[in-house]
Amino acid sequence: MEKGGNSSLEQRRRIRNLIDCLLNGMKQIKNEEEEFIASNREELEWLIMDLRFVRTFVLFGNTNLDEFYHRMSMKMYGVNELTRVLFYEDKLILAKYNMECLVTLLPEEMESYLSLENDYMTEYKILQQVCKHLRDFYPILAANKTSTEYLYPWFQLTADRITKFCFDLWAGQYSDISQCSSVITSLLIDIIPLELEVLYISTFKLMKESRSTELQVFVKQILKASPRILQNYLILLQRRMAGVVTVNYSPTQSINLMVEFLLIFLTDIPKSFIHSGRLNDMLAHIRVLTRKISILVSSENNINKADFSAPDFLQEIERMKGDTDRFS
């Protein structure tokens, strides 16, 4: 996620200042421009009301209401349209009250702010989803100790980190969205590999050993959510790698190339043109490759291991490209 150089608190302050200046200008227009008000009173009142609503939203910061940011985007679209209708034929009035720059800057600032907030909510929801999957797997983990014992320390560490994050969030420890989002990003990079490991051991080992209905329902649930989770994980991983490992190192280049290809497959290739059975096979292969990538980049030492062959990922890319062409 692009955080930018300024905190969301500063951005909210700028937006409130812009709206205050606009409201002051409109108050002057109401008091001084009788001819303009005579034909545009209703539209101006609607615009003032919408701006006050937006200001209140920005004043209280982010919210967890589903689709709220989409509705706010629609509200800003309405503000822009009302502004255009009111002042399109009388732009001089904007210049007279020093509002020309304001009506341009406000939509730009709001678009940037809503984008940051929406990205934050997307990652937060993915974190909730991954935590639910891990919680649902825990009884299965306990029932298959022989096969899953190595996951216990990983689960404990993850539970401790999530508990601390939830407590800090509840206690108001994060000063703004950027800080909270940074913590969520770090959590996702660290715990999605655990979900990949859980899915790997469930599909390649436990499903072969057990006919448990609980296990089958769990695997079906996590498989349904995996494309979206994989896509977001690969994006976060790509950004993390850019700042951690040496770009010119050959294995790193091939890993970056593989990540880029997997993202293209997950985001750009129309899945409706691939036979559903074959699509499931390809998604399963992507999950295995993503797991391998996560293991390799978990520390720089892994990337330097002698058993890593840079051409491996390049061969996988060519194979998947061929599969996509053949089965589309």
N, C-alpha and C positions, 0 to 999 in steps of 0.2 A: 504494500500500500504506500502510496506517495504521501509522505507526511508534510513536506514543505518546510520552510524555515520558520513559520509562525505557528503558535499554538492556536487551538480552536477558541480559547478564551479571547485572544486578541482579535481573531476574525469575527467573533460574535460582537465584540465591542465596536468594530468598524461598521458592521451591518446596522447595529442599533443607532450609531451616529448618522449614518446615511439616511435611515428611515426618519429619524428626528428632524433632520434638515429638510427632507421632503415634506413632512407634516407641517413644519413651520412655514415653508413656502406656500403650501396649499391653504393654510390659514390666512396668509396675506392675500392670496388670490380671492378667497371668499369675501374678505373685507374690502378689497379695493377694485375688483374687476366685475362690476355689476352686469355689464353686457355679456361677458363670458359666462357668469354664473346663471343668468336668466335662461340660457339654453342648455347648460351642462350640469345643473345642480345635482341631479340624481346620480349621474355617473361619478361626479367628484366625491359625493358622500360614500358611494360604494368603494371607491378607490381608497379613501381615508380609512374606512372600516377594515378593508383587507390588509392595508399596511399595518394597522394597529394589531391585527391578529398575528401577522408575521413577526412583528416586534415582540409580542408576548411569547411566541414559540421560541425565538432566539434567546430571549431573556432567561428562560428556564432551562435552556440547554437540551440535551438529548432525551429521548423517551424510548420505551420499549414497545410502544404500541405498533402492532403489525401494520405494514403498509403506510405508516404515518408519513414517512419521508416522500413517498410517492404522492400522497395527497398534498404535501407541502409544495412539491414541484408543480403540481397542477394549480395550486393557489398562486404561486409566483407567475405561472403562465397567464392566469387571469389578471394579475396586476399589470403585467406587460401589455396585455391586450387593451385594458382600460386606459393605460397611459397613452398607447398609440391612438386610440379612438379620440381621447380628449384633446390631445395636443398635436395631432398629425397636421391639421390645417392651420394651426396657430402656434408654430414653434417659437415665435418671438416672445410669447408669454413665458416660456421656459427660460429663455435668455434673460428676460427682464428680472426674474426672481432667482437667477443663478442656479437653475435646476437642470441645465442641459447635461452636465457631467454626472449628476446624481442618478438620473433615470437610466444611464448607461452602466454606471459602476455597480448599482445595487443588484441587477440580475447576475452580473459576473461573480460578485462575492457570494451570492446565495447559491449559485450553481456549484461553486467550489466547496462551500460549506456542506451542502446537502450530499455531495459526492463523498466527502470525508465521513460524514455521519452514516451514510448508507453502506459504505465499505466496512465500517466498524460493526454495524448491525449484522452484516453478512457473516463476518468472521465470528462474531459472538454466537450466532445461531449454529454455525458449523461446530464450534466448541461444545455447545449444548448437545448437539447430535452425537458427536464422538463420545462424549462422556456417558450418554445414555447407552450407546452400544457397548462400551466397556463395562458399565454397570450390569447390563443384561447378560454379558458373557461370564461374569464372575461365578454364578452358580455352576455353570458348565466347567469352568476352570477348577472349582473345588471338587467336582465329580470325576475329574480326569487328571488327578495329581501326577501320575506317572509321566504323562505326555506333556503336561503344562507346568511342571514345577518350576522351570527356569523363568517363567513369566511373573512369579510372585514378587520378587524384588522390584521389578519394573512397575507392576501395578501399585505397589506400596508407595514408591517414589511419585508416581503420577497422582495418586490420591492425596498425598501430602501437598503437592504443588497446587492442585485444584482447590483444595480446602483453604490454603493460604490466599489464593487469588480471590475466592468468594468472600472471605472475611475482610480482606483489604477493600474490595468493592463495596461491601456493606458498610464498612467504617468510613468510607469516603476518602481513602488514601490517595486516589488518583486525581490530580488537579485538573486534568482536562482529557478530552477524548483521545488525543494523540498519545498520551502516556499510557492510558488504559489499553488502547489498540496495540501498542508496542508489546505489552505484556501478553495479550491474547495471541499475537503473532508468534511470539517465542514459545508459548504453550502448545500451539498447533504444530509447530515444526517438531517439537519434542514428543508429542503424544500420538500424532497420526501414525508414525511408524509402529507404535504399539498396536493400533487398530489394524494396520497392514499385517503385522505378525499374527494377531488373533485370527484374521480372515484366512491367512495362509495355513495356519495349523488346523483351522476348522475344516477347510475345503480339501486339503491334501492329506490330512491324517485322521482327524476325528470323524469326519463323514464316512470314511471307509471302515471305521471300527464300530460305529454306533448308528442305529436307526432312530435315535431319539427325536421325537417330534419337536421338543424344545430347541434342539440344535438346528433342525431343519428350518424352523421359523426364524431363528436368529440369523442364520446364514442368508436366507431370502431377504430379510430386512436390511442387513448390512450391504448386500450386493446391490440392492435398489438404490441406496444412497451413495455408493462408492464413486460413480463418475464425477459427481459434483465435488465430493471431498478430495478425490485425487487431483482434480483440476486446480482447486485452491491450494492444495499442498504443493503441487509442482510450481505454481506461481511464487509462493512464499519461499520455496527452496531455491528457485532461480535467483531471487533477490538476495537471499542469504549467501549463496555461493559467490555472487559477484563481489561481495565485500570481504570474503574470507580466504578463498583459495587463489592461487596464481593463475591468471587468465591464459598465459602462454604455455602452461604445462599441458602436454598432450592428452593424458587421461581426463583432465578437467575439461578440455575442449570437447572431447567426445561425449562426456556426460552432459555438458551444456547442450550439445547438438541433440542428444537423445531426449532431454527434457523439452526442448523446443518442439521436436517432432511429436512427442506425446501430447503436448498442449494443442498443437494444430489438430491432431486427431480428435481430441476430446471437445474442442470448441468449434472447429470449422468444417469438419467432414459431415455431410448430412447422413445421420444414422439410418434414416428411413430407406436409403438406397442399398443398405447392406442387409442380407438375410439375417433374421433375428437370431437363429442358432449360431451362425458364424460370428455375428456381432458379439454375442456372449463370450465366445471363445477368445475373440480379440481383446475384449475388455479384461478377461481373466489374465491374458498375457500382459496387458498393460499394468495390472496390479502387481504381477510378479516382477516386472521390470522396475516399477516404482519402488517396490520393496528393496530390490537390489541396489538401486540408486541411494535410497535412504541409508542403507548399511554402509555404503562406500563413503558417503559424505558426512557420516556421523562424527568423524574426526579426520584430520588431514592424514593421519597414519594409515587409515584404511585405503585412501586413494593411492598411497605410495607402496602398497603391498605388491610383491613380485608376481602374485598370481592374477593380478588385474591385467587384462589384455584390452588395449584401447580399441582395436578393430571389432571386438565383440559387439559393442553397441551399434557400430556402423552396419554390421551384418544384420543385426536385429531390425534396424531401420529399413534396410532394403527388403527384408523378408516381409515386414508389415506393409510396406508400400505395395509389394506384389500381391499380398493377400487382399488389400483394399481394392486394387484394380480388378482382381480376378473375381471377387465376390460382390462387387457393386453393380 
